[in-house]
Amino acid sequence: MSRIVFVNGEFVPYEEARISVMDRGFLFADGIYEVAAVLGGRLVDNDAHLARLVRCLGEIGIENPYPVAEWAQLEEELVKRNGLVEGLVYMEVTRGVWERDFPFPPADVKPTVVMFTQEKSITGSKLAESGAKVITVPDLRWKRRDIKSVALLAQVLAKQEAAKAGVSEAWMVEDGYVTEGGSSTAFIITKDGRIVTRPLSNAILPGITRQAVMRLAEEQGLTLEERLFTVEEALDAAEAFYTSASAFVMPTVEMDGKPIADGKPGPLTRRLRALYLDMAQATNSGKMG
Ligand code: PDD
């Protein structure tokens, strides 16, 4: 099956898709993006992803090109046209095409909209069995990390460091505290069983998987603590994990070459992953089962 992408209102073969060299996404990273998982051909927690997309557009003053229901239909159509069973839908909206100039273009310039799918085995991840290793790197990003901006250079550099070190993720650190992963939310579990993650602020992206995992943990009567934690505390934790639409709940077993606890995925993390998988498998276009 040939790959179909969505560009500015049309479904086109990937080879034929075209974006202008004057696109502000290309010139200024002037745009936002969203990534949602697909399981069994259905989008996972999609209402929450679309809500974040709409909020991020509003934060940077790009007019939302489609009502939420139409976004969802377009995503579903793209999934169908690509025969995607398990993987990701990537969506990007930029401020459109205009001669290179920093201020916003005239109001009648339409945003550029691009969507594509990627096949990925998320549920059968081998890494989730063995557990992921991470390194820590300085957080070099700007101060509005709550916006899912396509300006990802700091994360590209962080994740290249991780790749060079032969590990899966880089946890970014600011003032001694972990902010989040290069493309994920960071969690630790203390020796007395408290699940700790950083509170929402401009310092991190409000993860959709984070939100779902916290809700699931709460339903199970587990103790959640939204507060900052240090690298030292993470190294001394009973368990650690990270969450994202592309990894779900990923046990984290080593940091900067040192094992976390016994260096194996922890029991509470495994439980949270199983709970998340159950929830994701039960979802239908974002509606919780
Ligand atoms: N990244 N923090 C950052 C910096 C991220 O880029 C992401 C997601 C997350 C997790 O958010 P969510 O649970 O909503 O996926 C946290 C996506 C997957 C990406 O860039 O590919």
Residues whose N, C-alpha, C, O or C-beta is under 5 A from the ligand:
A	BS01	PDD	V35 E180 G181 G182 S183 S184 T185 L205 P206 G207 I208 T209 R210 T243 S244 A245 S246
